[in-house]
Amino acid sequence: MRIVSFDHLFESDMAKLAKLAENSNSEKIQTLKRMLSLVILEELSDRQREVLDMYFNQKMNFSQIARTLKVNKSTVSRIKTCAFNRIRRILKYYNVR
């Protein structure tokens, strides 16, 4: 009796499933990016956007941001934390994960 392998039949299906999952994840990531941009632009205060921009885009630390804005480091930390909490709350409300 000869043993026949069917692995080659499933390999193409697995590749299709992997591609489908990749596309699905990529769509979810794109949706999340769009929602995140929208929340940042529409829901955060100017100061929160400014602090996030300095922190993430300009790679400034809290001390540098505090000096630039002429506020205390703890104020910068609080602004960032409040912005993150607001973003998290809004994305959770819209069930974006």
N, C-alpha and C positions, 0 to 999 in steps of 0.2 A: 504494500500500500504506500502510495506516495503522499507526503504531506505538502499541502499547498498553502502558501502564505498569501494573505489578502492585504498585507500591510500597504502595498503600493496603491490599493484602491482607497484606503483611508488617508493616505498622505496628502492627496490633493484636496480632500474634504477638510482635513485639518488646516491646510494652508488657507483655504477659503474662509474657514471660521476665524483663523488668526487675523486675516486681512479685514474681515467684517468687524471683529472686536477692535482692531486698530482704528478703523474708520469711526466706529462708535465712540471710542475714547477721544479721538481727535475732534469729533463734533462736540462732545461734552466739554472738552478743554476750550474750544473756540467759543462756546456759549458762555462758559465761566468767565473768559477774558472779556467778552462783550459786556456781560453783566457787571463785572468788576469795574470796568472803565465807566460805565453808566453811573454806578453807585458813587464812585469817586467824584465824578463831575457834577452830579445832581444832588447828592445827599450830604456831602462833607462840607464843612465851612472852608472859607478861603485859607484860614490859618492851618487847619488840618491838612489840606492839600499841600500847602507850602512846606510843612514839616515833613510830610511823607516824601515830597519831591527831594528835599534836601537829604533826607536819610537814605532813600533808595537810589535815586538817580545821580545825585551829586556825591554820594558815599561819605556824607559828613556824619560825625558822631554827635552824641547829645551835647557835649561841651561846645563843639564848634557851632552847632545850630543855636544853642542858647546865647552864645556871644553875638552871633549874627542878628538874632531877633531881639537881643537885649532883654532876655528873660532868664529865669533860673533853669538849671538842668531838670529839676523835678517837674517844672511846667512843661518842658519839651516831652518828657516821658509821659506825663498825664495826657497831653494832646495826642500823642501817638497811640496810647492805649485806648483812649476814647474813640479815636478814628477806627482802630481795628475792631473794637466792640460793635460800633455802629455798622461797619461793613459786614461783620459776621452775622449780626442780628437781621439785617436786611436780606442777605443771601439765604439765611435759614428760613425767613418768612416766605421767600419765593422758591424754597426747596431746591436751591442750586447747590450741588455738592460735587 
